[in-house]
């Protein structure tokens, strides 16, 4: 059975309807990944729970996950450098544009079965 190594990238985006910048950034990023990497998927919003920094309150937030499979092998040193450089640029752009305390971007290796 033929297979190929890829890297799945997941970007956790606050789902905020009160600020147009959030929807603009989300739409742009989904389209950027679709054009650059061949496709992207954006989940419907779901509830995220986390503890406040004072550890006294549970904060509820609405989050979407945008994910995309990169045609890169994260175990390959050259691919890893290319991937992390690209993701660091995306994260910095999002932090600045959205004024968020934190932006989560994760990646992990996957193996895609091809026919």
Buried (B, 14 or more C-beta within 10 A) or exposed (E): EEEEBBBBBBBBBBBBEEEEEBEEBBEEBBEBBBEEBEEBEBBEBEEBEEEEEEEEEEEEBBBBBBBBBBEBBBEEEEBBEEBEEBBEEBBEBBEEBBEEEEBEBEBEEBEEEEE
